[in-house]
Amino acid sequence: MSVNFQYVDVDVSETLSAFTEDKLSKLFNRYEFIVGADVFFKKDNNEPEDNKICNIRLSLPGPRLFATSNKKQYEVAVRETISDLERQLKKRKEVYKTH
């Protein structure tokens, strides 16, 4: 399992990286076919309210999965993005079961 973090126009945060890695490890344990993840943290200066953006791209056999969310806090954005990815992974796992 490899997790790559990229902070775009945002200061690097070890606590945010650790929080995200902890949440992703639960996905990695549940879905063993995940190869790695790319996590992007951005800040939208044009949006006054929900300007913290979290993008996560999962690498796995077949097409990659991608989810994004923007909230007031990065932690909330991470949780929502991982929730969206988990929904996609459940669908993907059903496809693997049928073959």
MOPAC internal coordinates of N, CA, C and O (Angstrom, degrees):
PM7 1SCF
backbone

  N    0.0000 0     0.00 0     0.00 0    0    0    0
  C    1.4409 1     0.00 0     0.00 0    1    0    0
  C    1.5259 1   108.53 1     0.00 0    2    1    0
  O    1.2310 1   120.71 1   -57.35 1    3    2    1
  N    1.2900 1   116.24 1   122.65 1    3    2    1
  C    1.4510 1   119.62 1   176.92 1    5    3    2
  C    1.5253 1   109.13 1  -125.11 1    6    5    3
  O    1.2310 1   121.33 1   -45.28 1    7    6    5
  N    1.3208 1   115.07 1   134.72 1    7    6    5
  C    1.4558 1   121.29 1   179.54 1    9    7    6
  C    1.5200 1   107.73 1  -122.33 1   10    9    7
  O    1.2310 1   120.52 1   -57.95 1   11   10    9
  N    1.3292 1   116.61 1   122.05 1   11   10    9
  C    1.4534 1   122.04 1   178.16 1   13   11   10
  C    1.5239 1   108.45 1  -108.22 1   14   13   11
  O    1.2310 1   120.97 1   -52.64 1   15   14   13
  N    1.3308 1   115.75 1   127.36 1   15   14   13
  C    1.4579 1   121.15 1   179.24 1   17   15   14
  C    1.5200 1   109.89 1  -106.17 1   18   17   15
  O    1.2310 1   120.95 1   -42.85 1   19   18   17
  N    1.3311 1   115.78 1   137.15 1   19   18   17
  C    1.4560 1   121.11 1   173.95 1   21   19   18
  C    1.5203 1   108.21 1  -132.06 1   22   21   19
  O    1.2310 1   121.46 1   -53.61 1   23   22   21
  N    1.3144 1   114.81 1   126.39 1   23   22   21
  C    1.4558 1   121.49 1   178.42 1   25   23   22
  C    1.5256 1   107.67 1  -106.74 1   26   25   23
  O    1.2310 1   120.56 1   -66.94 1   27   26   25
  N    1.3265 1   116.53 1   113.06 1   27   26   25
  C    1.4652 1   121.92 1  -176.94 1   29   27   26
  C    1.5263 1   108.09 1  -101.04 1   30   29   27
  O    1.2310 1   120.36 1   -68.04 1   31   30   29
  N    1.3139 1   116.91 1   111.96 1   31   30   29
  C    1.4682 1   123.63 1  -178.32 1   33   31   30
  C    1.5262 1   112.56 1    56.44 1   34   33   31
  O    1.2310 1   120.64 1  -148.42 1   35   34   33
  N    1.3357 1   116.38 1    31.58 1   35   34   33
  C    1.4538 1   122.74 1   179.80 1   37   35   34
  C    1.5242 1   107.29 1  -137.26 1   38   37   35
  O    1.2310 1   120.35 1   -36.03 1   39   38   37
  N    1.3325 1   116.93 1   143.97 1   39   38   37
  C    1.4607 1   120.74 1   176.77 1   41   39   38
  C    1.5242 1   110.17 1   -67.90 1   42   41   39
  O    1.2310 1   120.62 1   -38.60 1   43   42   41
  N    1.3292 1   116.41 1   141.40 1   43   42   41
  C    1.4622 1   121.91 1   179.45 1   45   43   42
  C    1.5281 1   109.08 1   -68.06 1   46   45   43
  O    1.2310 1   121.08 1   -46.15 1   47   46   45
  N    1.3277 1   115.54 1   133.85 1   47   46   45
  C    1.4580 1   121.69 1  -178.89 1   49   47   46
  C    1.5232 1   109.49 1  -126.56 1   50   49   47
  O    1.2310 1   120.81 1   -64.01 1   51   50   49
  N    1.3299 1   116.06 1   115.99 1   51   50   49
  C    1.4618 1   120.56 1   178.91 1   53   51   50
  C    1.5301 1   111.19 1   -67.71 1   54   53   51
  O    1.2310 1   120.20 1   143.85 1   55   54   53
  N    1.3275 1   117.22 1   -36.15 1   55   54   53
  C    1.4673 1   119.77 1  -179.54 1   57   55   54
  C    1.5273 1   110.56 1   -68.28 1   58   57   55
  O    1.2310 1   120.13 1   141.76 1   59   58   57
  N    1.3133 1   117.36 1   -38.24 1   59   58   57
  C    1.4670 1   120.59 1   177.89 1   61   59   58
  C    1.5290 1   110.21 1   -67.47 1   62   61   59
  O    1.2310 1   120.47 1   140.12 1   63   62   61
  N    1.3228 1   116.70 1   -39.88 1   63   62   61
  C    1.4700 1   120.58 1   177.03 1   65   63   62
  C    1.5251 1   110.44 1   -63.17 1   66   65   63
  O    1.2310 1   119.92 1   136.32 1   67   66   65
  N    1.3361 1   117.75 1   -43.68 1   67   66   65
  C    1.4596 1   121.47 1   179.87 1   69   67   66
  C    1.5294 1   110.73 1   -65.17 1   70   69   67
  O    1.2310 1   120.38 1   138.26 1   71   70   69
  N    1.3286 1   116.88 1   -41.74 1   71   70   69
  C    1.4638 1   121.43 1   178.34 1   73   71   70
  C    1.5263 1   110.36 1   -60.52 1   74   73   71
  O    1.2310 1   120.62 1   133.38 1   75   74   73
  N    1.3226 1   116.43 1   -46.62 1   75   74   73
  C    1.4632 1   121.27 1  -178.72 1   77   75   74
  C    1.5204 1   110.79 1   -66.18 1   78   77   75
  O    1.2310 1   120.49 1   137.72 1   79   78   77
  N    1.3244 1   116.67 1   -42.28 1   79   78   77
  C    1.4611 1   119.89 1  -179.75 1   81   79   78
  C    1.5298 1   111.33 1   -64.45 1   82   81   79
  O    1.2310 1   120.46 1   143.85 1   83   82   81
  N    1.3215 1   116.73 1   -36.15 1   83   82   81
  C    1.4607 1   120.57 1   176.89 1   85   83   82
  C    1.5308 1   110.64 1   -63.76 1   86   85   83
  O    1.2310 1   120.23 1   135.83 1   87   86   85
  N    1.3314 1   117.17 1   -44.17 1   87   86   85
  C    1.4632 1   121.08 1   179.19 1   89   87   86
  C    1.5275 1   110.99 1   -66.18 1   90   89   87
  O    1.2310 1   120.56 1   140.24 1   91   90   89
  N    1.3282 1   116.54 1   -39.76 1   91   90   89
  C    1.4648 1   119.78 1  -179.63 1   93   91   90
  C    1.5258 1   111.93 1   -70.23 1   94   93   91
  O    1.2310 1   120.09 1   148.34 1   95   94   93
  N    1.3298 1   117.44 1   -31.66 1   95   94   93
  C    1.4673 1   119.49 1  -179.29 1   97   95   94
  C    1.5260 1   111.31 1   -62.33 1   98   97   95
  O    1.2310 1   120.30 1   148.48 1   99   98   97
  N    1.3186 1   117.02 1   -31.52 1   99   98   97
  C    1.4681 1   120.41 1   176.30 1  101   99   98
  C    1.5297 1   110.50 1   -64.83 1  102  101   99
  O    1.2310 1   120.77 1   141.44 1  103  102  101
  N    1.3321 1   116.14 1   -38.56 1  103  102  101
  C    1.4749 1   119.93 1   176.19 1  105  103  102
  C    1.5221 1   110.39 1   -67.19 1  106  105  103
  O    1.2310 1   120.46 1   136.47 1  107  106  105
  N    1.3315 1   116.73 1   -43.53 1  107  106  105
  C    1.4615 1   120.89 1  -178.96 1  109  107  106
  C    1.5210 1   111.15 1   -61.84 1  110  109  107
  O    1.2310 1   120.46 1   143.39 1  111  110  109
  N    1.3439 1   116.72 1   -36.61 1  111  110  109
  C    1.4612 1   120.20 1   179.31 1  113  111  110
  C    1.5202 1   111.94 1   -71.52 1  114  113  111
  O    1.2310 1   120.51 1   143.87 1  115  114  113
  N    1.3119 1   116.63 1   -36.13 1  115  114  113
  C    1.4639 1   120.50 1  -177.67 1  117  115  114
  C    1.5236 1   112.33 1   -78.64 1  118  117  115
  O    1.2310 1   120.51 1   144.14 1  119  118  117
  N    1.3267 1   116.64 1   -35.86 1  119  118  117
  C    1.4730 1   121.66 1  -178.01 1  121  119  118
  C    1.5221 1   108.03 1  -119.26 1  122  121  119
  O    1.2310 1   120.88 1   -86.20 1  123  122  121
  N    1.3275 1   115.92 1    93.80 1  123  122  121
  C    1.4718 1   121.39 1  -172.21 1  125  123  122
  C    1.5195 1   113.32 1   -70.44 1  126  125  123
  O    1.2310 1   119.57 1   168.45 1  127  126  125
  N    1.3271 1   118.42 1   -11.55 1  127  126  125
  C    1.4624 1   120.07 1  -178.69 1  129  127  126
  C    1.5294 1   113.23 1   -84.41 1  130  129  127
  O    1.2310 1   119.48 1   179.02 1  131  130  129
  N    1.3299 1   118.60 1    -0.98 1  131  130  129
  C    1.4680 1   121.43 1   177.46 1  133  131  130
  C    1.5247 1   108.69 1   -74.25 1  134  133  131
  O    1.2310 1   120.67 1   -49.53 1  135  134  133
  N    1.3244 1   116.33 1   130.47 1  135  134  133
  C    1.4626 1   121.55 1  -178.49 1  137  135  134
  C    1.5233 1   111.15 1   -90.86 1  138  137  135
  O    1.2310 1   120.13 1   135.24 1  139  138  137
  N    1.3365 1   117.36 1   -44.76 1  139  138  137
  C    1.4565 1   120.82 1  -177.35 1  141  139  138
  C    1.5133 1   111.10 1  -168.50 1  142  141  139
  O    1.2310 1   121.42 1    -1.68 1  143  142  141
  N    1.3444 1   114.88 1   178.32 1  143  142  141
  C    1.4614 1   120.42 1  -178.97 1  145  143  142
  C    1.5181 1   109.88 1  -142.66 1  146  145  143
  O    1.2310 1   121.39 1   -35.85 1  147  146  145
  N    1.3220 1   114.95 1   144.15 1  147  146  145
  C    1.4658 1   122.57 1   171.87 1  149  147  146
  C    1.5175 1   107.04 1  -115.70 1  150  149  147
  O    1.2310 1   120.50 1   -55.92 1  151  150  149
  N    1.3322 1   116.64 1   124.08 1  151  150  149
  C    1.4542 1   122.07 1  -176.99 1  153  151  150
  C    1.5218 1   108.60 1  -116.49 1  154  153  151
  O    1.2310 1   120.64 1   -50.61 1  155  154  153
  N    1.3241 1   116.37 1   129.39 1  155  154  153
  C    1.4594 1   122.28 1  -179.56 1  157  155  154
  C    1.5206 1   109.22 1  -120.90 1  158  157  155
  O    1.2310 1   120.49 1   -52.82 1  159  158  157
  N    1.3144 1   116.67 1   127.18 1  159  158  157
  C    1.4611 1   121.89 1   174.21 1  161  159  158
  C    1.5224 1   107.88 1  -110.93 1  162  161  159
  O    1.2310 1   121.37 1   -51.57 1  163  162  161
  N    1.3286 1   114.98 1   128.43 1  163  162  161
  C    1.4635 1   120.61 1  -178.94 1  165  163  162
  C    1.5161 1   109.40 1  -135.20 1  166  165  163
  O    1.2310 1   121.28 1   -14.59 1  167  166  165
  N    1.3136 1   115.15 1   165.41 1  167  166  165
  C    1.4637 1   120.92 1   175.27 1  169  167  166
  C    1.5185 1   107.79 1  -129.50 1  170  169  167
  O    1.2310 1   120.74 1   -54.86 1  171  170  169
  N    1.3303 1   116.19 1   125.14 1  171  170  169
  C    1.4574 1   121.99 1   179.63 1  173  171  170
  C    1.5189 1   108.27 1   -92.17 1  174  173  171
  O    1.2310 1   120.42 1   -71.70 1  175  174  173
  N    1.3179 1   116.81 1   108.30 1  175  174  173
  C    1.4598 1   121.13 1  -177.45 1  177  175  174
  C    1.5256 1   112.76 1   -75.62 1  178  177  175
  O    1.2310 1   120.12 1   166.03 1  179  178  177
  N    1.3180 1   117.37 1   -13.97 1  179  178  177
  C    1.4621 1   121.02 1  -179.73 1  181  179  178
  C    1.5240 1   112.62 1   -85.53 1  182  181  179
  O    1.2310 1   120.31 1   164.19 1  183  182  181
  N    1.3129 1   117.01 1   -15.81 1  183  182  181
  C    1.4662 1   122.21 1  -177.21 1  185  183  182
  C    1.5270 1   108.83 1  -102.18 1  186  185  183
  O    1.2310 1   119.19 1   -61.18 1  187  186  185
  N    1.3276 1   119.14 1   118.82 1  187  186  185
  C    1.4705 1   119.83 1  -177.42 1  189  187  186
  C    1.5320 1   114.31 1   -74.67 1  190  189  187
  O    1.2310 1   119.43 1   145.99 1  191  190  189
  N    1.3316 1   118.69 1   -34.01 1  191  190  189
  C    1.4652 1   121.87 1  -175.18 1  193  191  190
  C    1.5266 1   112.36 1   -92.41 1  194  193  191
  O    1.2310 1   120.71 1   100.03 1  195  194  193
  N    1.3218 1   116.25 1   -79.97 1  195  194  193
  C    1.4690 1   121.97 1  -175.49 1  197  195  194
  C    1.5267 1   109.34 1   -88.33 1  198  197  195
  O    1.2310 1   120.94 1  -100.62 1  199  198  197
  N    1.3242 1   115.81 1    79.38 1  199  198  197
  C    1.4645 1   118.72 1  -173.65 1  201  199  198
  C    1.5236 1   114.11 1  -107.87 1  202  201  199
  O    1.2310 1   119.37 1  -176.81 1  203  202  201
  N    1.3254 1   118.82 1     3.19 1  203  202  201
  C    1.4647 1   122.13 1   177.48 1  205  203  202
  C    1.5276 1   108.23 1   -96.57 1  206  205  203
  O    1.2310 1   120.40 1   -62.11 1  207  206  205
  N    1.3257 1   116.84 1   117.89 1  207  206  205
  C    1.4626 1   122.00 1  -174.18 1  209  207  206
  C    1.5212 1   109.79 1  -112.39 1  210  209  207
  O    1.2310 1   120.94 1   -44.99 1  211  210  209
  N    1.3285 1   115.80 1   135.01 1  211  210  209
  C    1.4553 1   122.55 1   175.13 1  213  211  210
  C    1.5252 1   108.04 1  -124.76 1  214  213  211
  O    1.2310 1   120.51 1   -58.20 1  215  214  213
  N    1.3266 1   116.63 1   121.80 1  215  214  213
  C    1.4668 1   122.84 1   175.02 1  217  215  214
  C    1.5244 1   107.61 1  -114.89 1  218  217  215
  O    1.2310 1   120.55 1   -47.06 1  219  218  217
  N    1.3264 1   116.55 1   132.94 1  219  218  217
  C    1.4666 1   120.49 1   176.56 1  221  219  218
  C    1.5202 1   108.28 1  -130.21 1  222  221  219
  O    1.2310 1   121.38 1   -50.61 1  223  222  221
  N    1.3271 1   114.97 1   129.39 1  223  222  221
  C    1.4708 1   121.95 1   177.31 1  225  223  222
  C    1.5264 1   107.42 1  -118.09 1  226  225  223
  O    1.2310 1   120.67 1   -57.32 1  227  226  225
  N    1.3352 1   116.32 1   122.68 1  227  226  225
  C    1.4582 1   121.58 1   179.32 1  229  227  226
  C    1.5157 1   110.39 1  -100.38 1  230  229  227
  O    1.2310 1   120.76 1   -46.69 1  231  230  229
  N    1.3237 1   116.15 1   133.31 1  231  230  229
  C    1.4621 1   121.94 1   175.10 1  233  231  230
  C    1.5118 1   108.57 1   -98.00 1  234  233  231
  O    1.2310 1   121.08 1   -50.20 1  235  234  233
  N    1.3209 1   115.53 1   129.80 1  235  234  233
  C    1.4550 1   122.09 1   178.88 1  237  235  234
  C    1.5170 1   107.81 1  -158.41 1  238  237  235
  O    1.2310 1   119.83 1   -10.56 1  239  238  237
  N    1.3292 1   117.93 1   169.44 1  239  238  237
  C    1.4673 1   118.70 1   178.93 1  241  239  238
  C    1.5248 1   110.89 1   -58.23 1  242  241  239
  O    1.2310 1   121.00 1   -44.76 1  243  242  241
  N    1.3103 1   115.70 1   135.24 1  243  242  241
  C    1.4614 1   119.88 1  -176.24 1  245  243  242
  C    1.5168 1   110.04 1    90.77 1  246  245  243
  O    1.2310 1   120.33 1    18.13 1  247  246  245
  N    1.3224 1   116.98 1  -161.87 1  247  246  245
  C    1.4671 1   119.80 1  -179.62 1  249  247  246
  C    1.5249 1   112.19 1   -64.82 1  250  249  247
  O    1.2310 1   120.87 1   -32.41 1  251  250  249
  N    1.3175 1   115.94 1   147.59 1  251  250  249
  C    1.4544 1   120.72 1   177.84 1  253  251  250
  C    1.5298 1   109.59 1   -72.26 1  254  253  251
  O    1.2310 1   121.33 1   -24.25 1  255  254  253
  N    1.3174 1   115.06 1   155.75 1  255  254  253
  C    1.4626 1   121.12 1   175.62 1  257  255  254
  C    1.5217 1   108.37 1  -105.80 1  258  257  255
  O    1.2310 1   120.88 1   -37.19 1  259  258  257
  N    1.3361 1   115.93 1   142.81 1  259  258  257
  C    1.4557 1   120.83 1  -177.38 1  261  259  258
  C    1.5183 1   109.17 1  -139.64 1  262  261  259
  O    1.2310 1   120.84 1   -40.85 1  263  262  261
  N    1.3219 1   116.00 1   139.15 1  263  262  261
  C    1.4531 1   121.04 1   175.11 1  265  263  262
  C    1.5223 1   108.62 1  -145.34 1  266  265  263
  O    1.2310 1   121.10 1   -29.06 1  267  266  265
  N    1.3121 1   115.51 1   150.94 1  267  266  265
  C    1.4551 1   120.96 1   179.33 1  269  267  266
  C    1.5201 1   109.44 1  -143.33 1  270  269  267
  O    1.2310 1   120.75 1   -27.04 1  271  270  269
  N    1.3237 1   116.16 1   152.96 1  271  270  269
  C    1.4608 1   121.00 1   174.06 1  273  271  270
  C    1.5192 1   108.44 1  -155.46 1  274  273  271
  O    1.2310 1   121.56 1   -27.16 1  275  274  273
  N    1.3187 1   114.61 1   152.84 1  275  274  273
  C    1.4590 1   119.73 1   177.04 1  277  275  274
  C    1.5248 1   108.71 1  -130.84 1  278  277  275
  O    1.2310 1   121.53 1   -51.60 1  279  278  277
  N    1.3276 1   114.68 1   128.40 1  279  278  277
  C    1.4665 1   122.97 1  -176.57 1  281  279  278
  C    1.5229 1   109.23 1  -139.69 1  282  281  279
  O    1.2310 1   121.17 1     2.46 1  283  282  281
  N    1.3357 1   115.37 1  -177.54 1  283  282  281
  C    1.4631 1   120.41 1   178.67 1  285  283  282
  C    1.5214 1   112.06 1   -74.54 1  286  285  283
  O    1.2310 1   120.44 1   152.32 1  287  286  285
  N    1.3517 1   116.77 1   -27.68 1  287  286  285
  C    1.4625 1   121.55 1  -179.31 1  289  287  286
  C    1.5151 1   109.53 1  -127.82 1  290  289  287
  O    1.2310 1   120.78 1   -32.64 1  291  290  289
  N    1.3257 1   116.12 1   147.36 1  291  290  289
  C    1.4627 1   120.33 1  -179.49 1  293  291  290
  C    1.5275 1   111.99 1   -64.75 1  294  293  291
  O    1.2310 1   120.03 1   141.94 1  295  294  293
  N    1.3276 1   117.55 1   -38.06 1  295  294  293
  C    1.4644 1   120.34 1  -178.10 1  297  295  294
  C    1.5254 1   111.33 1   -61.15 1  298  297  295
  O    1.2310 1   120.46 1   138.15 1  299  298  297
  N    1.3387 1   116.73 1   -41.85 1  299  298  297
  C    1.4652 1   120.97 1   178.77 1  301  299  298
  C    1.5244 1   109.91 1   -67.19 1  302  301  299
  O    1.2310 1   120.53 1   140.64 1  303  302  301
  N    1.3229 1   116.59 1   -39.36 1  303  302  301
  C    1.4674 1   120.85 1   178.30 1  305  303  302
  C    1.5255 1   110.53 1   -64.13 1  306  305  303
  O    1.2310 1   120.04 1   140.38 1  307  306  305
  N    1.3310 1   117.54 1   -39.62 1  307  306  305
  C    1.4703 1   121.60 1   178.48 1  309  307  306
  C    1.5212 1   109.92 1   -62.42 1  310  309  307
  O    1.2310 1   120.48 1   132.58 1  311  310  309
  N    1.3359 1   116.68 1   -47.42 1  311  310  309
  C    1.4670 1   120.16 1  -179.44 1  313  311  310
  C    1.5241 1   111.57 1   -59.79 1  314  313  311
  O    1.2310 1   120.27 1   135.94 1  315  314  313
  N    1.3154 1   117.09 1   -44.06 1  315  314  313
  C    1.4626 1   120.53 1  -179.02 1  317  315  314
  C    1.5292 1   111.29 1   -67.23 1  318  317  315
  O    1.2310 1   120.39 1   139.14 1  319  318  317
  N    1.3220 1   116.86 1   -40.86 1  319  318  317
  C    1.4607 1   120.47 1   179.24 1  321  319  318
  C    1.5237 1   110.78 1   -63.70 1  322  321  319
  O    1.2310 1   119.99 1   136.37 1  323  322  321
  N    1.3242 1   117.62 1   -43.63 1  323  322  321
  C    1.4624 1   120.88 1   179.43 1  325  323  322
  C    1.5277 1   110.59 1   -66.64 1  326  325  323
  O    1.2310 1   120.30 1   144.66 1  327  326  325
  N    1.3135 1   117.03 1   -35.34 1  327  326  325
  C    1.4654 1   120.36 1   176.20 1  329  327  326
  C    1.5295 1   110.63 1   -62.68 1  330  329  327
  O    1.2310 1   120.60 1   137.63 1  331  330  329
  N    1.3262 1   116.46 1   -42.37 1  331  330  329
  C    1.4763 1   120.32 1   176.88 1  333  331  330
  C    1.5225 1   111.14 1   -63.46 1  334  333  331
  O    1.2310 1   120.38 1   138.85 1  335  334  333
  N    1.3215 1   116.88 1   -41.15 1  335  334  333
  C    1.4673 1   120.68 1   178.82 1  337  335  334
  C    1.5265 1   111.39 1   -65.36 1  338  337  335
  O    1.2310 1   120.74 1   142.22 1  339  338  337
  N    1.3261 1   116.19 1   -37.78 1  339  338  337
  C    1.4582 1   118.98 1   179.66 1  341  339  338
  C    1.5269 1   110.99 1   -64.01 1  342  341  339
  O    1.2310 1   120.60 1   142.08 1  343  342  341
  N    1.3150 1   116.46 1   -37.92 1  343  342  341
  C    1.4656 1   120.33 1   176.16 1  345  343  342
  C    1.5285 1   110.52 1   -61.44 1  346  345  343
  O    1.2310 1   120.51 1   137.17 1  347  346  345
  N    1.3261 1   116.63 1   -42.83 1  347  346  345
  C    1.4591 1   120.99 1   178.71 1  349  347  346
  C    1.5261 1   111.26 1   -66.51 1  350  349  347
  O    1.2310 1   120.56 1   141.89 1  351  350  349
  N    1.3340 1   116.54 1   -38.11 1  351  350  349
  C    1.4670 1   120.65 1  -179.62 1  353  351  350
  C    1.5260 1   111.58 1   -66.67 1  354  353  351
  O    1.2310 1   120.09 1   144.17 1  355  354  353
  N    1.3203 1   117.43 1   -35.83 1  355  354  353
  C    1.4631 1   120.31 1   177.59 1  357  355  354
  C    1.5259 1   110.09 1   -62.34 1  358  357  355
  O    1.2310 1   120.60 1   138.01 1  359  358  357
  N    1.3250 1   116.45 1   -41.99 1  359  358  357
  C    1.4654 1   120.09 1   177.50 1  361  359  358
  C    1.5239 1   110.78 1   -64.35 1  362  361  359
  O    1.2310 1   120.46 1   138.15 1  363  362  361
  N    1.3269 1   116.72 1   -41.85 1  363  362  361
  C    1.4646 1   121.10 1  -179.56 1  365  363  362
  C    1.5193 1   110.80 1   -65.26 1  366  365  363
  O    1.2310 1   120.29 1   141.08 1  367  366  365
  N    1.3280 1   117.05 1   -38.92 1  367  366  365
  C    1.4590 1   120.75 1  -179.77 1  369  367  366
  C    1.5284 1   110.39 1   -65.28 1  370  369  367
  O    1.2310 1   119.85 1   144.31 1  371  370  369
  N    1.3167 1   117.90 1   -35.69 1  371  370  369
  C    1.4655 1   121.30 1   176.82 1  373  371  370
  C    1.5270 1   110.37 1   -62.84 1  374  373  371
  O    1.2310 1   120.17 1   142.35 1  375  374  373
  N    1.3330 1   117.28 1   -37.65 1  375  374  373
  C    1.4616 1   121.39 1   177.99 1  377  375  374
  C    1.5154 1   109.82 1   -64.98 1  378  377  375
  O    1.2310 1   120.10 1   139.52 1  379  378  377
  N    1.3471 1   117.41 1   -40.48 1  379  378  377
  C    1.4658 1   120.47 1   179.55 1  381  379  378
  C    1.5244 1   111.53 1   -66.45 1  382  381  379
  O    1.2310 1   120.29 1   146.17 1  383  382  381
  N    1.3337 1   117.05 1   -33.83 1  383  382  381
  C    1.4715 1   120.13 1  -178.91 1  385  383  382
  C    1.5138 1   111.45 1   -67.55 1  386  385  383
  O    1.2310 1   119.73 1   146.78 1  387  386  385
  N    1.3209 1   118.11 1   -33.22 1  387  386  385
  C    1.4547 1   120.65 1  -175.93 1  389  387  386
  C    1.5201 1   112.34 1   -76.09 1  390  389  387
  O    1.2310 1   119.69 1   163.39 1  391  390  389
  N    1.3229 1   118.20 1   -16.61 1  391  390  389
  C    1.4792 1   120.61 1  -178.39 1  393  391  390
  C    1.4967 1   112.03 1  -100.74 1  394  393  391
  O    1.2310 1   120.10 1   180.00 1  395  394  393

